[in-house]
Amino acid sequence: AGALPAPDELDRLRHHLAALAAEKERRQAEFAATKRQIVACMEELEHVPDSTFQREVVCEEEEVFCLSEDNLAALRALLQQLEARKAQEQALCKELRSRILVLWDRLRVPAQERESLAPHVAGSRSKTTLHALQSELSRLETLKLQNIRNMVEAIRVELADYWDKCFYSKEQRESFGPYYQDDFTEELLQQHEEEMAHIKLYFEKHQEVFEAIRKWEGNWHLFQELEVARGPAGRT
């Protein structure tokens, strides 16, 4: 018969088995948590598992999945890919919503026409939402080209408001020549849209300064009104 292990060897073996059990438990916990995030991302993206590995992760029982370091690394990489794709689609949806809201206002789209898209514009996140927003923007861009004159005139009203907010001088306003042209073409519309984007950025960048000037002007006007109300006798 073989010799019995020494007590210190038994201790090392017990510690080794305990470490293996703890590592297995850690990997199982990581797999379960990562799988939940992957499934949630796939549902939000309306993504159907399209590879053997993805099907193993989503469809098979957790006990069947091999918890090797390579598999766990692949699992983390898959989650990162899905999260990056989700972030891209969310950013795209945000941009589409912004452009749609602007065109709805400029084209004076009736409320009843907007209602069908309201859930998607309000912030729903799915592949269906992305497609719905892309379709609506395409429709609005077509309408925009059919209503160039109305669009340009609507932007001009908005531009004049921003010029006032930014305290533009007469010379600064006249420097944007297309504002005074009456040949309503797609190029003229584009020039107005670019100027609108420029003035909005300029206003946002210096908004605190403009608000301070507006507050000072308000106080100055109030002072002048009080001086008039006091009259000459009150100023002696």
C-alpha positions as CSV (number, residue, x, y, z in Angstrom):
1,A,0.0,0.0,0.0
2,G,1.2,3.6,-0.7
3,A,2.2,5.9,2.1
4,L,-0.4,8.3,3.4
5,P,0.1,12.0,2.5
6,A,1.8,14.0,5.1
7,P,-0.4,16.5,7.0
8,D,1.1,19.5,5.3
9,E,0.4,17.9,1.9
10,L,-3.2,17.4,2.9
11,D,-3.4,21.0,3.9
12,R,-2.0,22.2,0.5
13,L,-4.5,19.9,-1.3
14,R,-7.4,21.3,0.7
15,H,-6.3,24.8,0.0
16,H,-5.9,24.0,-3.7
17,L,-9.4,22.5,-3.9
18,A,-10.9,25.5,-2.0
19,A,-9.1,27.9,-4.4
20,L,-10.5,25.9,-7.4
21,A,-14.0,26.0,-6.0
22,A,-13.8,29.8,-5.3
23,E,-12.4,30.4,-8.8
24,K,-15.3,28.3,-10.3
25,E,-17.8,30.3,-8.3
26,R,-16.2,33.6,-9.5
27,R,-16.3,32.5,-13.1
28,Q,-19.9,31.3,-12.8
29,A,-20.9,34.7,-11.3
30,E,-19.1,36.6,-14.0
31,F,-20.7,34.5,-16.7
32,A,-24.2,35.0,-15.3
33,A,-23.8,38.7,-14.9
34,T,-22.3,39.2,-18.3
35,K,-24.9,37.0,-19.9
36,R,-27.7,39.1,-18.4
37,Q,-26.2,42.2,-19.9
38,I,-25.6,40.6,-23.3
39,V,-29.2,39.4,-23.4
40,A,-30.5,42.8,-22.5
41,C,-28.4,44.5,-25.2
42,M,-29.5,42.0,-27.8
43,E,-33.2,42.6,-26.9
44,E,-32.8,46.3,-27.1
45,L,-30.9,46.1,-30.4
46,E,-33.4,43.4,-31.7
47,H,-30.3,41.3,-32.5
48,V,-30.7,37.6,-33.1
49,P,-27.6,35.6,-32.2
50,D,-25.7,35.0,-35.4
51,S,-22.8,32.9,-34.5
52,T,-22.2,29.6,-32.7
53,F,-20.6,31.3,-29.8
54,Q,-23.5,33.8,-29.4
55,R,-26.0,31.0,-29.5
56,E,-24.1,29.1,-26.9
57,V,-24.1,32.1,-24.6
58,V,-27.7,33.0,-25.0
59,C,-29.5,29.7,-25.6
60,E,-27.6,27.0,-23.7
61,E,-27.9,26.3,-20.0
62,E,-25.3,28.0,-17.9
63,E,-24.0,24.6,-16.6
64,V,-23.1,23.6,-20.1
65,F,-21.0,26.7,-21.0
66,C,-17.3,26.1,-20.7
67,L,-15.9,28.6,-18.2
68,S,-12.4,28.9,-19.6
69,E,-10.5,32.1,-19.5
70,D,-10.6,32.3,-23.3
71,N,-14.4,31.9,-23.3
72,L,-14.9,34.5,-20.6
73,A,-12.6,36.9,-22.5
74,A,-14.7,36.3,-25.6
75,L,-17.8,36.9,-23.5
76,R,-16.5,40.3,-22.3
77,A,-15.5,41.2,-25.9
78,L,-19.0,40.4,-27.1
79,L,-20.6,42.6,-24.5
80,Q,-18.3,45.5,-25.4
81,Q,-19.2,45.1,-29.1
82,L,-22.9,45.1,-28.3
83,E,-22.6,48.1,-25.9
84,A,-20.6,50.1,-28.5
85,R,-23.2,49.3,-31.2
86,K,-26.0,50.3,-28.8
87,A,-24.2,53.6,-28.0
88,Q,-23.8,54.3,-31.7
89,E,-27.5,53.7,-32.4
90,Q,-28.6,55.8,-29.4
91,A,-26.4,58.7,-30.7
92,L,-27.8,58.3,-34.2
93,C,-31.4,58.2,-32.8
94,K,-30.7,61.4,-30.8
95,E,-29.4,63.2,-33.9
96,L,-32.4,62.0,-36.0
97,R,-34.9,63.1,-33.4
98,S,-33.2,66.6,-33.2
99,R,-33.4,67.0,-37.0
100,I,-37.0,65.7,-37.1
101,L,-38.2,68.2,-34.5
102,V,-36.6,71.1,-36.3
103,L,-38.2,70.1,-39.6
104,W,-41.6,69.5,-38.0
105,D,-41.5,73.1,-36.7
106,R,-40.2,74.6,-39.9
107,L,-42.6,72.7,-42.1
108,R,-45.4,73.3,-39.7
109,V,-46.3,69.6,-39.6
110,P,-49.8,69.2,-38.0
111,A,-49.9,67.5,-34.6
112,Q,-51.9,64.6,-35.8
113,E,-49.2,63.7,-38.3
114,R,-46.6,63.8,-35.5
115,E,-48.6,61.6,-33.1
116,S,-47.8,58.3,-34.9
117,L,-44.1,58.9,-34.3
118,A,-44.5,60.3,-30.8
119,P,-43.3,57.2,-28.9
120,H,-40.1,57.0,-31.0
121,V,-39.4,60.7,-30.7
122,A,-40.0,60.6,-26.9
123,G,-37.1,58.3,-26.5
124,S,-38.0,54.6,-27.3
125,R,-34.8,52.7,-28.1
126,S,-35.0,49.8,-30.5
127,K,-34.2,48.8,-34.1
128,T,-37.8,49.6,-34.9
129,T,-37.4,53.1,-33.5
130,L,-34.2,53.7,-35.6
131,H,-36.0,52.6,-38.8
132,A,-39.0,54.7,-38.0
133,L,-36.9,57.8,-37.4
134,Q,-34.9,57.3,-40.6
135,S,-38.1,56.9,-42.6
136,E,-39.7,60.0,-41.1
137,L,-36.5,62.1,-41.7
138,S,-36.4,60.9,-45.3
139,R,-40.1,62.0,-45.7
140,L,-39.4,65.4,-44.2
141,E,-36.3,66.0,-46.3
142,T,-38.5,65.3,-49.4
143,L,-41.1,67.8,-48.1
144,K,-38.3,70.3,-47.4
145,L,-37.2,70.3,-51.0
146,Q,-40.9,70.8,-52.1
147,N,-41.2,73.8,-49.7
148,I,-37.9,75.5,-50.0
149,R,-39.3,79.1,-49.9
150,N,-41.3,78.4,-46.7
151,M,-38.2,76.8,-45.2
152,V,-35.9,79.7,-46.0
153,E,-38.4,82.2,-44.6
154,A,-38.8,80.2,-41.4
155,I,-35.1,80.0,-40.9
156,R,-34.8,83.8,-41.6
157,V,-37.2,84.5,-38.7
158,E,-35.2,82.2,-36.4
159,L,-31.9,83.8,-37.6
160,A,-33.2,87.3,-36.9
161,D,-34.1,86.2,-33.4
162,Y,-30.6,84.7,-32.8
163,W,-29.0,87.9,-34.2
164,D,-30.9,89.9,-31.6
165,K,-29.9,87.5,-28.9
166,C,-26.2,87.8,-29.9
167,F,-26.4,91.6,-30.3
168,Y,-25.4,91.5,-33.9
169,S,-24.8,94.9,-35.5
170,K,-26.4,96.0,-38.8
171,E,-23.0,95.3,-40.6
172,Q,-22.8,91.8,-39.1
173,R,-26.3,91.0,-40.3
174,E,-25.7,92.4,-43.7
175,S,-22.6,90.3,-44.1
176,F,-24.8,87.2,-44.6
177,G,-25.7,88.0,-48.2
178,P,-28.0,85.0,-48.8
179,Y,-30.5,86.5,-46.2
180,Y,-31.4,89.2,-48.7
181,Q,-31.6,87.0,-51.9
182,D,-35.0,86.0,-53.3
183,D,-34.0,83.2,-55.6
184,F,-35.2,80.3,-53.5
185,T,-33.0,77.3,-54.4
186,E,-31.7,74.3,-52.6
187,E,-28.3,76.0,-52.4
188,L,-29.9,79.0,-50.7
189,L,-31.6,76.8,-48.2
190,Q,-28.4,75.0,-47.4
191,Q,-26.6,78.3,-46.9
192,H,-29.3,79.4,-44.4
193,E,-29.1,76.0,-42.6
194,E,-25.3,76.4,-42.3
195,E,-25.6,79.9,-41.0
196,M,-28.3,78.8,-38.5
197,A,-26.0,76.0,-37.2
198,H,-23.2,78.5,-36.9
199,I,-25.1,81.2,-35.0
200,K,-26.6,78.6,-32.6
201,L,-23.1,77.3,-31.7
202,Y,-21.9,80.9,-31.3
203,F,-24.8,81.7,-29.0
204,E,-24.3,78.6,-26.9
205,K,-20.6,79.3,-26.5
206,H,-21.1,82.8,-25.3
207,Q,-24.6,82.5,-23.7
208,E,-23.4,83.6,-20.2
209,V,-21.9,86.8,-21.7
210,F,-25.1,87.6,-23.6
211,E,-27.2,87.0,-20.5
212,A,-25.0,89.4,-18.5
213,I,-25.3,92.1,-21.1
214,R,-29.1,91.7,-21.3
215,K,-29.3,91.9,-17.5
216,W,-27.2,95.1,-17.5
217,E,-29.4,96.6,-20.2
218,G,-32.4,95.8,-18.2
219,N,-31.0,97.5,-15.1
220,W,-29.9,100.5,-17.2
221,H,-33.4,100.9,-18.7
222,L,-34.9,100.7,-15.2
223,F,-32.5,103.4,-14.0
224,Q,-33.5,105.7,-16.9
225,E,-37.2,105.1,-16.2
226,L,-36.7,106.0,-12.5
227,E,-34.7,109.1,-13.5
228,V,-37.6,110.2,-15.8
229,A,-40.1,109.5,-13.1
230,R,-38.2,111.6,-10.5
231,G,-38.1,114.6,-12.8
232,P,-35.8,117.6,-12.7
233,A,-36.8,118.5,-9.2
234,G,-35.9,115.0,-7.8
235,R,-32.4,115.2,-9.3
236,T,-31.4,118.5,-7.6
